């Protein structure tokens, strides 16, 4: 059963440590809570795995980490979805950011139009 009001943000990543930091930071700076960020490391072969682990450790209440063998972005997203517990799902590619206030505006819009 999805947790009411929770937004699960699923970020698949492969070999993009700096981009991952920017993506996760853009989510953590949102004014909406509760959130959980699910990073799915899709078999990275560089320092991405350690960056993802550090992001999880620094933000353990809001960041989770899944590690898997490289299966591609689609299956990484699916792995994140299977672990997501949010009422709302936000997919975010590791090289994207979300603008301030996005989650709050979207949740408000959904709440007012469901």
C-alpha positions in Angstrom: 0.0 0.0 0.0 1.6 3.3 -1.0 2.3 5.8 1.8 0.0 8.8 1.5 1.7 12.1 0.4 5.1 10.4 -0.1 6.9 11.2 -3.3 9.3 8.5 -4.4 12.0 9.9 -6.8 13.7 7.2 -8.8 17.1 8.0 -10.3 18.8 5.3 -12.4 22.5 6.0 -12.9 25.4 4.5 -14.8 28.9 6.2 -14.7 27.7 9.7 -13.9 29.0 10.7 -10.5 29.0 14.5 -10.8 25.6 14.5 -12.6 24.2 12.3 -9.8 25.3 14.8 -7.2 23.5 17.6 -9.0 20.3 15.5 -9.6 20.1 14.4 -5.9 20.9 17.9 -4.6 18.1 19.4 -6.8 15.6 17.0 -5.1 16.9 17.5 -1.6 16.4 21.3 -2.1 12.7 20.8 -2.8 10.3 22.4 -0.3 8.0 19.4 -0.4 8.2 16.6 2.1 7.9 13.6 2.6 10.2 12.4 -0.1 12.4 9.4 -0.7 15.1 9.3 -3.3 15.9 5.9 -4.7 19.2 5.8 -6.6 19.6 2.7 -8.7 23.3 2.2 -9.6 23.1 0.2 -12.8 26.5 -1.5 -12.6 28.7 1.6 -12.7 32.4 0.9 -13.3 33.7 4.3 -12.1 33.4 6.2 -8.8 29.6 6.5 -9.2 28.9 3.7 -6.7 31.0 5.4 -4.0 29.3 8.8 -4.7 25.9 7.1 -4.5 26.8 5.5 -1.2 28.1 8.8 0.2 24.8 10.5 -0.8 22.9 7.8 1.0 25.0 8.0 4.1 24.7 11.8 4.3 21.0 11.7 3.8 20.0 8.3 5.2 16.5 9.4 6.0 15.7 10.4 2.5 18.1 8.5 0.2 18.1 4.8 -0.6 20.5 2.9 -2.8 20.0 -0.1 -5.0 22.9 -1.7 -6.7 22.5 -4.1 -9.7 24.4 -5.5 -12.6 24.1 -3.3 -15.7 20.7 -4.0 -17.3 19.9 -0.6 -18.8 17.9 2.4 -17.7 14.5 0.8 -18.2 15.2 -2.1 -15.9 16.9 0.2 -13.4 13.8 2.3 -13.3 11.7 -0.8 -12.8 14.0 -1.9 -9.9 13.4 1.5 -8.2 9.7 1.3 -8.8 9.5 -2.1 -7.1 11.1 -0.6 -4.0 9.1 2.6 -4.1 6.5 3.2 -1.4 5.3 6.6 -2.4 1.8 7.6 -3.4 3.5 9.6 -6.2 6.4 8.6 -8.4 8.9 11.0 -10.0 11.4 9.5 -12.4 14.5 11.6 -12.8 17.4 10.8 -15.1 20.8 11.2 -13.4 21.8 14.0 -15.7 18.6 16.0 -15.0 17.6 18.4 -12.2 14.2 19.6 -11.0 13.5 23.2 -10.4 12.7 24.5 -6.9 9.0 24.1 -5.9 8.3 21.5 -8.6 7.2 18.7 -6.3 5.0 20.9 -4.2 3.3 22.4 -7.3 2.7 18.9 -8.9 1.4 17.3 -5.7 -1.0 20.3 -5.1 -2.2 20.1 -8.7 -2.8 16.3 -8.5 -4.6 16.7 -5.2 -6.8 19.4 -6.5 -7.7 17.5 -9.7 -8.2 13.9 -8.6 
